[in-house]
Amino acid sequence: MAKSKNKSKKTTNQRRKAIKRPIRSVREWIGGRVAFPVHLIDGDEPTCPEVILWLESPGDLIVFHELVEHGEQCVSFDGQPVSFGNTLLAAMESPIIGRPRRPTRIRVADVVLAEEIREVAPDIEIKIAPTPELNAVIDFFMEQAGDGIDVENQQSHFQNGRISEPSVDQLFHTARRLYLAAPWKKIRSDRQVLLLDVPALEVENFCVSIIGIAGERMGLVLYPSVAGFSRFLDFLAENADGFDLDSVDMGTSMLTLNFHRATDLPQSLRHEAAKHGWPVADTNAYPLVTHYQPDRIPKPPTEREVRIVSVCAAALTDFFDKHAELLRAGYPADPFTASFTTEDGIEARLTFPDKASLPADMVDETLDDSLTHPLGEDTSEDLSDKMFSDTLPREEQSRIVLQFKDNHYSAWPDQPLPALNGETPRKAVKTNMGRRQVTLLLKDFEKTEAQQPESARYDFSGLRAELGIEDDPASRE
């Protein structure tokens, strides 16, 4: 009988221990290389930093981070190669928070990173899937850093001496003339491209796209080639429903000239322009040049790039002054080339290519896209005057115009836009930077609408509500 009691007691103790034994939970580590959306200006070329991050989930606890240079090769800022696999070993041996430990599962965004992990930790489960948590950490860091940095008083057109005063002065003068020429009012589509050659600046067959005809900011985009622009269009088509920020590749770099409102510029840039007496067409026409890399990260322009944009702006102004009717007609039967020489003796050539010179997908999309610009010629006149004859009552004209606008803007939130680097407005507003860009676009739309007759003026409050952007009554005044 005593033996039976001891056996029963032992069984009870074993059950209690089994109940108290903790259940082994899954500890997932999320790793990757993430680019900061900023550039460090040190020397002649700006450097874009990246960071190797390891997060522990649940909780998104940072267990390791190391700053490296941007590029295909993973190199620290002192020139030493950095192995992604070794960063995992370092994180396990000496995590930022807590005791040494191992994850039960690892998640990375691509096969290359997964292979590096398998070399050092073949016994750990690896999952290849998106890693949005890493981008969220960078967004949070940028917000916190921005709160402590006086950005308004630090930005300069001179880029810490990398761009000379004569180059900035030339940019403002040529950009002013381009804005007044308004080529975006004289084309049917931003895919009616021109080819730019500037031998003195080593520019050959750059592809120039004029933007601003469909509500985006006015300006121009320079691609390194027609093929580059075609790849960008493919990127937009393939990612119409959004894309993974961890592995963005637009297929090309691009150089942009955009015109901004004075109120949207940092105070330091406005004061700098006033101090040097740089001319602008109006308070909505402050020029800014930006270089975008294929991964969508903006890069400060070089002196050469600013000069290229200035020469392009001057050549475009001259071209549209003399040959605007060619673009209104569609495409020329044969390529048409016009030469232009700047005041300082730099020769530029602009070529308007025929259809046979362009990729078929570009030509097809351009012809379809003509519907986005129903006027065909000069947009300075009232929309209803151009779309209808005088036989329709004015009230009916306004109703049809409003219906047209309603159809257009109802689809707008889900359209990939070059102004948003290929994202849709609905996707862009999910990040702080994208939200600011969409807000600026809406302000531009509202300002344009304010110039229309009240009966044909579109109300953007519904669109703002749909995108979760607070209404701005001042922008409609």
N, C-alpha and C positions, 0 to 999 in steps of 0.2 A: 504493500500500500504506500509506503514512504517513497519508494522508487517512482511510483506513478505520480505522486505529488510533485517530486523534483522535476520530472519530465514535463509536467503541465506548467510548472513555474518557468522552466527554460523556454518553452514554446511561447509563453506570454511575453517574456523579455525580448525574444527575437522579433515578435510582432511589433512591440513598441519601438525597437530600433529601426525596423523597416519603415514604420510610419514617420519617424523623425528624420530618416535619411533624406537629404534634399534631392529634388528632381533635377537632373542635369539639363540646364536650359541651353538654347542655341545662342552662342555669342558670335554675331556676325561682324566682321571688320570690312569696311568699305574703303577702297584705296584708288588712287589715280593721280594724274598730273592735271592741274587746273591753271589756266592763265588768268592773271590779274587784268582787268579791263583798263589798265593804265600803262604808261611808259615812263621809264626812268631816263632822264636826259643827262648823259655823262659822256662828253666828247662829241664827236661829229654825228654819230648815229644814236637815236633813242633805242633803249633796250627794254624789251617787254619781259617782265619776270613771270615765272611760273612757280607753282608750289606743289610739292608732293605731299599729299594729305592722306592720313589714315584715321578713319573714324570708327568708333565702336558703337554698335547698335544692339539693343535699344538705347536711346538717349543721345545719339550722335555726339559722343564724347571724343574730343580730339586726343589721340594717343601719340601722334607723331606728325611733324611737319618739317619740311626743308625747302628753302628757296633755291631755285635753279634757273638757268637762262632758258629763254624760249628757243625752240628749235628741235629738229629731229633727234639730235644727240642730246642726251641728258647730262648736262655739265653744270657744276656749281659755279658761282660767281668768281671763284678764285681759279677757275680753269680745270678743276679736277672732275673726272668722270664720276657719275653717280648711278649706281645700279638700283633699279626699282625693287628688285628682289631683296637686296641688302637692306633697304629701308624698312622692309617688313621685319627682317631679323632684328634690326635696331629697335623697332617699335615693341617687339615682343620682349626683348631683353631689358629695355629701359623705357617703358611708356612714360609719357608726360605726367599722367596721373595714375596712381595705383601701383600695385606690385607687378613684377614680371608675370606674364600670362600669354596664353595662346588662344587664338580664335578657333571656334569650331567650324566656321565657314567664312570664306572670303568672297567679296563681290567686286569685280572690276568691269570696266566698260568695253574692253576689246580683247581679242585673242592674244595680241602681242604682250600686253601686261600679264595676262593669265600664264603665258609660257614662262615669263620671268619668275613668276611666283612658283610654278611647278619645279623649277630648277633648285630652289632653296627650301621648299616645303611641300614635297610631293604627297605627304599624307594628309594635307588639309583640303577639305572640299572647296572647290572653286566654282563660282557662278558668274557667268558673263551676262551682264544686264546693265541698263542705264544706272548712272550714279548721280541723280540730281541733288542728293544731300551735300555733295562736295561744292556744287555751285551755290547752294544756299549759304554755306559757310563763307564763301568769298563775298556774296552780296551783303551778308551781315557785317563782315569786316569792313567793306567799303563804306557802308552807312556809318559805322562807328568812327572810322577814320575821318570821314567827311565832316562829322560834327566838330572835330577838333582842328580842322584846317581852314584857314581863311582863303578859300579858293578865289573869292571875288577880287582879292588884291594881289594874287600871285600869277595869274595868267598873262601872257604877253604875246603879241604878234611876232616878236623877235626870237622867241623860243630860246631864251638865255644866250643870245648872241649868235645862234646858229643861222639866223636869217637876217640879211642886211636891211637897213632902212630903205635904200633905193628899190629893193625888190618888193617890200611891203607897199611902198608908195605907188609903184607901177601896178601892183595888184588892185589897189583901190581905184585907180584911175580907169583901168581897162574893165574892171567889174562894173563900175558905174555906167560906162557906155553900153556894156552888154545888157544891163538891167533895163536901161531906157530903150534899147532896141527890141527887147522882149521877144526873142526868137521862139519861145514856148507858145506864143500866140499865133505862130505862122507855120506850124507843122501839124501833121495829122496824128502822129504817134511818137512816143519817146524811143521807138525802135526804127525810126527813120534816121539812121546813123550817118555820120560823116567820118572820113578817115583823115587823120592829122599826121603831117610830116614836118618836123623841125630839125633839119640836119645839124645845126649848131648845138642843139641840146640832146642829140642822139635819140631823137624821137622818130620812129618809123612805123607807119600804119597803126597808130593808136586809134581806137574806136571811140568816137565821141557821141554820147547820147544826151540829148537835151531833155530835161525833166521840168515838170511844172504845169503840164496841160490837163492833168486829171485831179488837181487838188493838192498834190504834194508840193513841197517847197520848190520854188523856182531855182534853177541852176543847171549844172551840167555834170556828167560823169564821164571820166576817161578810163577806158579799159586798155590793157596792154596790146590787145588785138581783137579782131572780130571773133576769133575762136574763143577768147576769154569771155566776151559778152554772151556768146552762144552757150557756153558752159554755165554762166550765171542764170540764164533763162531755164536751162535744164534743171538747175538746182531749185529754182522757184517752183517749177512744175512738179518735181519729185517730192517736194516738201510742202505742198499746198496745205496740208493738215498740221503743219508744225514740224519742228525738228529737234533733235537731241543736242542741247547746248554743249555736251561733253565732247562731241565729235563733229563740229560744224566744218564744212568745207564748201565754200561758195564756188570753187572751181577757178577763181581768179582774184587778183588784187584789183583795187580801183582807187582812182584819185577823184575827189569830188570838190566842186565849188557850190556852196549853198549860200543863199541870202537869208539873213536873220533879222528879226526885229531888235531894235536897240534894247528894249526892255527884257529880252531873253538872253542878252549877253552878260557875261561877268562885268562888273563895274570897271575893273582894270582895263579891259579891252575898249570899252566906250571912252574912258578918259584918255587912253593912249591915242585913239583915233582923233579925238578933239585936240589934244596937245600938239599933234603933228600936222593938223589941218588936212587929214586925208578925206577926200570927197566921197559922199554917198548920194545915190539918187533920191532916197528919202529914208525915213527912220525904219523902214522895213527892209532895207537893202544893204546891211552890213555884211561884207563877204568873209567867208571862212573856208579855208582849204583843209581837207582831211584826207589822209591816206588810210584805206581799209585793207587789212590783210585778208587772205582767204578764210581765216577763222573768225571773221567779223570784228576783230579787235581794232579799234581806231589807233592810228599811229601819227604822231606829229610829223608834218611834212618837212622835207629838206628844202634848202634854198633852190636847188634845181627844180624840184617839183612845183614850188610856188611860181617860178619863172615859166615853166611849161604851161601852167594854168593861165597865167597872164597873157602869154602869147596866143594861146587857144582862144581866150575871151576876145582879144583884139581881132583875131582872124575871123571868128564867128560873126562879130559885129559887122565887119566889112562884107562878109559873104552874104549875110541876110539883107544888107542894104542894097546889094546889087543883084542877088540871085534868089530871092525868097520865093519867086513864082515856081521855081523848080521843085521845091519841097511841097508846095501847095498842090502840085499836079500829081504827086505820088512818087514815082521813080523815073529816072531818065532812061532813054533807050540805050544809051551808052554812058560809061562813067564820065563824069564832068569834074574837071579840076580847076581850081582858082588859086592864084598865088597872092601872097600878101607879105609886105615888109614892115616891120615895126619901126617906131621912131629911132630906136637904137641900132637899126640895121640887121635885125634877125629875120631871115626869110622863113615863111611858113606856107605850107600847101594844104588845102582842104579839098578832099575828093568826095563827091556824092556818088556812091557806087550804084550800078544797075542791079537788077534782081539776080542776074546770073553770078554776080560777084559775092553774093551773100548765101549763108546756109539756108536751105529751104525752110527749115522750121522758123527762122527769123522772119522771112518774107511772109509766110502764111500767117503768123501771129500778128505781124504788123498790119496786114490787110484786115484781119478780124478786129484788131484793136482800134480801127478807125471809128468804131461806134462810140468809143469813150470820148471822142472829140467831135461832136456833131456839127460844129461850125465850119470846119474845113478851111477857113481863111482867118479873118481877124476876130478875136474874141472880145475886142473892146466895145462892141455894140451890145445892146441888150439881147439876152438869149432869145426871148420871144420874138424880137424883130427879125432874127435870122432864121428861125425855124418855121415861121408862119407868114402867110401873106396877110394883107390888111383886110381880107374878106372875113376873117374870124373876129368875133367880138373880143375885146380886150380881156374880159373876165374869163372867156373860154381859153384864150391863149395862156393866161396865168395858171389856170387849172391844169392844163396839159403839161406845162413846164414843171409845176410842182409834182405831178405824177411821175414825170421822167426823173426828177431829182430823188423822189421817194424810192423808186425802184433802184436807182444807182446806190444811194446811201444805205438801203436795207441790205444790200449784198456786200457793202464795203468792209464791215468788220471781219469777214472771212476771206478777203482777198489778200494774197501776199503782195507786199509793197516794197519797191526799191528803197523808199525813204525809211523803211524799218528793217533794212538789210535782209529782205526776203521773208520776214515774219508777217503774219496776219495781225491786224490790230487786236483781235481777241486774244491771241497768244501773247502779244507784246505786253499788254497791260498786266500780265502776271508777274513781271519783274519791275523794280523801281525805275530802272533806266528806260525800259520800254514804255512804261506808263507816262513818263515825262515826254517822250517822243510823240506818243499818241495825243497827249494833251496839246502839244504845240501844233500838231496837224489840225486838230479840231479848232484851235484858235485861228489858224490860217483860213480854214473853211469859213468860219463865222465872219471873219473880216471881209472876205470876198462877198459873202452873201449880203452883208450890210450895205454894199454898193448897188445891190439889185433893187428894183421897185418893190415896195412893201408887199404888194399882192402876189409876187412871185418869189418871196424870200423864204428859204427853207429854215425850219426850226430844228436845231440840233439837240434840244433837251432830251428827246427820246433816245437818240443815239448815245448821248452821254450816260443816260441812266442804264442803258443796255450794257455798256462797257464798265459801269461802276465808277465813272469819273464825275466829280462834282460839277454841277452847272456853274458857268462863269458869266453872269449877266454883263459884266463890264466889257467882255470881249465882243458883245453884240451892239454896243453903243457906238 
